Amino acid sequence: MVVVPISSEAIDEATAAVQAPVEATLPASWRPLGQLTYDERAPIFQAAQNGDTEALRQVLWSLALEPERGAKLLDVPTLIRRNLIEAHTDPRNGLVRKLTETQCEMVRADLLASCTGTPLERLLVDRIVTCWLAAYLADGSAAVGGQYASSSAEYYLRRQDRAHRRFLQSLEALARVQRLMRPGPLLAMAQLNIAHAGSKQLNITTP
């Protein structure tokens, strides 16, 4: 899926049209996007991506009418993961692509089960799943790329290392947030400096 940037002017114009009290002028054929099939939604989204004001107006109207359903339709992390999968798999192998998407959803569900459900945790969980997917795709590319010339092999290995570091950093971010959200007072780090006459200073750090 190719995402075409939408100009800020077109978005502002469409937003103003939706916010204005002109509901009577809405086309009678409009239905919330969540009630449409994929084949019915696709041309509307494509037109909105191309900057069509009327299509943008319909999308924004639908999101305002059904925000929860609209959020699922415009799930950016899922769309990014789908793009990653499509870029690294054979387009003729729909089974592998679908299984990979399903595994991402399973990993996401497992992580969310260990969270308290705050918006920040959900954002970090999506980030972890995306980094997890990117790390394993980089592993696969490194396994194949390692068979080529040394310069190409080094590129794939560096890419693999960077993906692995980002994955670990995303895990660390979630763990840090959950640690700060635990009930009870936060424990600050304090340093005690002890010095005896004629001796070196002893620094003791306590939690």
C-alpha beads as a LAMMPS data file, in Angstrom:
LAMMPS data file: protein, C-alpha beads

207 atoms
206 bonds

1 atom types
1 bond types

-500.0 500.0 xlo xhi
-500.0 500.0 ylo yhi
-500.0 500.0 zlo zhi

Masses

1 110.0

Atoms # bond

1 1 1 0.000 0.000 0.000
2 1 1 1.400 3.352 -1.053
3 1 1 0.527 6.247 1.232
4 1 1 0.193 9.584 -0.541
5 1 1 0.745 12.648 1.673
6 1 1 -2.366 14.753 2.183
7 1 1 -1.935 18.491 2.152
8 1 1 -2.780 20.359 5.347
9 1 1 -5.021 22.694 3.343
10 1 1 -7.175 19.813 2.144
11 1 1 -7.483 18.407 5.674
12 1 1 -8.402 21.806 7.118
13 1 1 -11.022 22.324 4.430
14 1 1 -12.548 18.886 4.952
15 1 1 -12.498 19.263 8.747
16 1 1 -14.232 22.622 8.554
17 1 1 -16.861 21.121 6.281
18 1 1 -17.585 18.327 8.760
19 1 1 -17.625 20.614 11.806
20 1 1 -19.935 23.150 10.190
21 1 1 -23.664 22.712 10.983
22 1 1 -24.645 21.598 7.489
23 1 1 -25.733 18.023 8.167
24 1 1 -28.672 18.455 5.783
25 1 1 -26.226 18.786 2.879
26 1 1 -24.581 15.410 3.500
27 1 1 -25.146 13.045 0.559
28 1 1 -27.937 10.564 1.239
29 1 1 -25.751 7.718 -0.033
30 1 1 -23.134 8.203 2.683
31 1 1 -22.807 5.439 5.239
32 1 1 -20.273 5.068 8.056
33 1 1 -17.134 3.420 6.693
34 1 1 -17.427 0.655 9.266
35 1 1 -20.642 -0.484 7.582
36 1 1 -18.974 -0.742 4.178
37 1 1 -17.103 -3.706 2.767
38 1 1 -13.391 -3.511 2.072
39 1 1 -14.041 -3.110 -1.669
40 1 1 -16.416 -0.212 -0.939
41 1 1 -14.010 1.510 1.476
42 1 1 -10.845 1.152 -0.622
43 1 1 -11.692 3.749 -3.324
44 1 1 -12.831 6.232 -0.664
45 1 1 -9.548 5.918 1.226
46 1 1 -7.577 6.129 -2.010
47 1 1 -9.398 9.297 -3.029
48 1 1 -8.825 10.786 0.445
49 1 1 -5.112 9.990 0.213
50 1 1 -5.021 11.784 -3.132
51 1 1 -6.455 14.907 -1.473
52 1 1 -10.065 14.641 -2.647
53 1 1 -11.987 17.009 -0.330
54 1 1 -15.287 15.142 -0.597
55 1 1 -13.651 11.803 0.263
56 1 1 -11.773 13.416 3.158
57 1 1 -15.037 14.874 4.377
58 1 1 -16.686 11.450 4.328
59 1 1 -13.790 9.830 6.196
60 1 1 -13.747 12.527 8.886
61 1 1 -17.538 12.405 9.184
62 1 1 -17.395 8.647 9.672
63 1 1 -14.637 8.908 12.298
64 1 1 -16.642 11.507 14.222
65 1 1 -19.748 9.342 14.040
66 1 1 -18.080 6.074 15.059
67 1 1 -14.714 6.886 16.664
68 1 1 -14.044 3.388 18.007
69 1 1 -14.780 1.675 14.720
70 1 1 -12.890 4.367 12.853
71 1 1 -9.850 3.817 15.051
72 1 1 -9.831 0.159 14.027
73 1 1 -10.137 1.052 10.352
74 1 1 -7.229 3.488 10.632
75 1 1 -5.034 1.399 12.914
76 1 1 -1.646 2.851 11.970
77 1 1 0.558 0.266 13.800
78 1 1 -1.315 -2.596 12.131
79 1 1 -1.030 -0.937 8.725
80 1 1 2.717 -0.460 9.210
81 1 1 3.187 -4.082 10.249
82 1 1 1.177 -5.189 7.219
83 1 1 3.407 -3.101 4.974
84 1 1 6.499 -4.643 6.565
85 1 1 5.161 -8.132 5.988
86 1 1 4.218 -7.384 2.381
87 1 1 7.682 -5.928 1.717
88 1 1 9.473 -9.036 3.006
89 1 1 7.293 -11.875 1.718
90 1 1 6.395 -13.274 -1.664
91 1 1 3.149 -11.613 -2.815
92 1 1 2.009 -14.998 -4.103
93 1 1 2.308 -16.556 -0.635
94 1 1 -0.807 -15.184 1.040
95 1 1 -0.746 -17.938 3.681
96 1 1 2.614 -16.854 5.120
97 1 1 1.530 -13.240 5.188
98 1 1 -1.715 -14.049 6.963
99 1 1 -0.003 -16.330 9.476
100 1 1 2.566 -13.628 10.249
101 1 1 -0.181 -11.049 10.803
102 1 1 -1.985 -13.502 13.084
103 1 1 1.184 -14.142 15.085
104 1 1 1.628 -10.381 15.545
105 1 1 -1.884 -10.168 16.944
106 1 1 -1.162 -13.079 19.316
107 1 1 2.013 -11.395 20.588
108 1 1 0.097 -8.152 21.046
109 1 1 -2.695 -9.896 22.966
110 1 1 -0.194 -11.614 25.278
111 1 1 1.540 -8.317 26.046
112 1 1 -1.724 -6.463 26.655
113 1 1 -2.786 -9.197 29.071
114 1 1 0.164 -8.247 31.291
115 1 1 -0.737 -4.540 31.261
116 1 1 -3.274 -2.504 33.192
117 1 1 -4.788 -1.127 29.993
118 1 1 -3.591 2.479 30.070
119 1 1 -3.268 4.327 26.730
120 1 1 0.491 4.700 27.244
121 1 1 0.906 0.968 27.740
122 1 1 -1.131 0.235 24.619
123 1 1 1.062 2.573 22.587
124 1 1 4.216 0.901 23.877
125 1 1 2.818 -2.583 23.270
126 1 1 2.140 -1.704 19.638
127 1 1 5.681 -0.372 19.391
128 1 1 7.069 -3.605 20.844
129 1 1 5.107 -5.757 18.389
130 1 1 6.305 -3.662 15.438
131 1 1 9.930 -3.836 16.621
132 1 1 9.567 -7.564 17.286
133 1 1 8.349 -8.110 13.744
134 1 1 11.077 -5.903 12.265
135 1 1 13.738 -7.771 14.261
136 1 1 12.639 -11.175 13.004
137 1 1 12.323 -9.926 9.433
138 1 1 15.860 -8.541 9.759
139 1 1 16.996 -11.959 11.032
140 1 1 15.545 -13.553 7.926
141 1 1 17.171 -10.989 5.634
142 1 1 20.532 -11.499 7.373
143 1 1 20.266 -15.256 6.916
144 1 1 19.754 -14.808 3.175
145 1 1 22.008 -11.776 2.697
146 1 1 24.894 -13.480 4.457
147 1 1 25.311 -15.655 1.386
148 1 1 26.318 -12.670 -0.779
149 1 1 29.477 -10.574 -0.921
150 1 1 31.053 -9.470 2.327
151 1 1 29.888 -5.852 1.927
152 1 1 26.272 -6.962 1.485
153 1 1 26.541 -9.384 4.385
154 1 1 27.823 -6.595 6.641
155 1 1 24.884 -4.399 5.659
156 1 1 22.360 -7.076 6.609
157 1 1 24.163 -7.791 9.876
158 1 1 24.187 -4.094 10.826
159 1 1 20.499 -3.896 9.986
160 1 1 19.877 -6.950 12.136
161 1 1 21.774 -5.427 15.072
162 1 1 19.879 -2.125 14.835
163 1 1 16.520 -3.904 14.727
164 1 1 17.479 -5.999 17.742
165 1 1 18.508 -2.902 19.720
166 1 1 15.244 -1.137 18.901
167 1 1 13.322 -4.191 20.051
168 1 1 15.181 -4.294 23.364
169 1 1 14.684 -0.540 23.826
170 1 1 10.931 -0.910 23.300
171 1 1 10.810 -3.668 25.930
172 1 1 12.802 -1.509 28.329
173 1 1 10.433 1.434 27.799
174 1 1 7.366 -0.628 28.697
175 1 1 9.091 -2.161 31.723
176 1 1 10.098 1.308 32.938
177 1 1 6.556 2.657 32.589
178 1 1 5.062 -0.326 34.411
179 1 1 7.624 0.044 37.186
180 1 1 6.690 3.704 37.645
181 1 1 2.982 2.834 37.681
182 1 1 3.295 0.385 40.566
183 1 1 1.391 1.458 43.682
184 1 1 3.402 2.773 46.609
185 1 1 6.022 5.481 47.009
186 1 1 8.775 5.770 44.447
187 1 1 12.195 4.882 45.795
188 1 1 14.779 7.511 45.031
189 1 1 18.458 6.822 44.691
190 1 1 20.525 8.502 47.384
191 1 1 24.264 8.721 47.715
192 1 1 25.942 8.776 51.118
193 1 1 29.430 10.208 51.238
194 1 1 31.568 9.046 54.166
195 1 1 35.017 10.462 54.808
196 1 1 37.319 9.781 57.716
197 1 1 40.149 12.042 58.697
198 1 1 43.229 11.216 56.704
199 1 1 41.434 8.672 54.511
200 1 1 39.774 8.599 51.107
201 1 1 36.080 9.363 50.711
202 1 1 33.754 6.353 50.517
203 1 1 30.647 6.754 48.344
204 1 1 27.710 4.462 49.119
205 1 1 24.637 4.457 46.854
206 1 1 21.402 3.204 48.406
207 1 1 17.967 2.646 46.838

Bonds

1 1 1 2
2 1 2 3
3 1 3 4
4 1 4 5
5 1 5 6
6 1 6 7
7 1 7 8
8 1 8 9
9 1 9 10
10 1 10 11
11 1 11 12
12 1 12 13
13 1 13 14
14 1 14 15
15 1 15 16
16 1 16 17
17 1 17 18
18 1 18 19
19 1 19 20
20 1 20 21
21 1 21 22
22 1 22 23
23 1 23 24
24 1 24 25
25 1 25 26
26 1 26 27
27 1 27 28
28 1 28 29
29 1 29 30
30 1 30 31
31 1 31 32
32 1 32 33
33 1 33 34
34 1 34 35
35 1 35 36
36 1 36 37
37 1 37 38
38 1 38 39
39 1 39 40
40 1 40 41
41 1 41 42
42 1 42 43
43 1 43 44
44 1 44 45
45 1 45 46
46 1 46 47
47 1 47 48
48 1 48 49
49 1 49 50
50 1 50 51
51 1 51 52
52 1 52 53
53 1 53 54
54 1 54 55
55 1 55 56
56 1 56 57
57 1 57 58
58 1 58 59
59 1 59 60
60 1 60 61
61 1 61 62
62 1 62 63
63 1 63 64
64 1 64 65
65 1 65 66
66 1 66 67
67 1 67 68
68 1 68 69
69 1 69 70
70 1 70 71
71 1 71 72
72 1 72 73
73 1 73 74
74 1 74 75
75 1 75 76
76 1 76 77
77 1 77 78
78 1 78 79
79 1 79 80
80 1 80 81
81 1 81 82
82 1 82 83
83 1 83 84
84 1 84 85
85 1 85 86
86 1 86 87
87 1 87 88
88 1 88 89
89 1 89 90
90 1 90 91
91 1 91 92
92 1 92 93
93 1 93 94
94 1 94 95
95 1 95 96
96 1 96 97
97 1 97 98
98 1 98 99
99 1 99 100
100 1 100 101
101 1 101 102
102 1 102 103
103 1 103 104
104 1 104 105
105 1 105 106
106 1 106 107
107 1 107 108
108 1 108 109
109 1 109 110
110 1 110 111
111 1 111 112
112 1 112 113
113 1 113 114
114 1 114 115
115 1 115 116
116 1 116 117
117 1 117 118
118 1 118 119
119 1 119 120
120 1 120 121
121 1 121 122
122 1 122 123
123 1 123 124
124 1 124 125
125 1 125 126
126 1 126 127
127 1 127 128
128 1 128 129
129 1 129 130
130 1 130 131
131 1 131 132
132 1 132 133
133 1 133 134
134 1 134 135
135 1 135 136
136 1 136 137
137 1 137 138
138 1 138 139
139 1 139 140
140 1 140 141
141 1 141 142
142 1 142 143
143 1 143 144
144 1 144 145
145 1 145 146
146 1 146 147
147 1 147 148
148 1 148 149
149 1 149 150
150 1 150 151
151 1 151 152
152 1 152 153
153 1 153 154
154 1 154 155
155 1 155 156
156 1 156 157
157 1 157 158
158 1 158 159
159 1 159 160
160 1 160 161
161 1 161 162
162 1 162 163
163 1 163 164
164 1 164 165
165 1 165 166
166 1 166 167
167 1 167 168
168 1 168 169
169 1 169 170
170 1 170 171
171 1 171 172
172 1 172 173
173 1 173 174
174 1 174 175
175 1 175 176
176 1 176 177
177 1 177 178
178 1 178 179
179 1 179 180
180 1 180 181
181 1 181 182
182 1 182 183
183 1 183 184
184 1 184 185
185 1 185 186
186 1 186 187
187 1 187 188
188 1 188 189
189 1 189 190
190 1 190 191
191 1 191 192
192 1 192 193
193 1 193 194
194 1 194 195
195 1 195 196
196 1 196 197
197 1 197 198
198 1 198 199
199 1 199 200
200 1 200 201
201 1 201 202
202 1 202 203
203 1 203 204
204 1 204 205
205 1 205 206
206 1 206 207
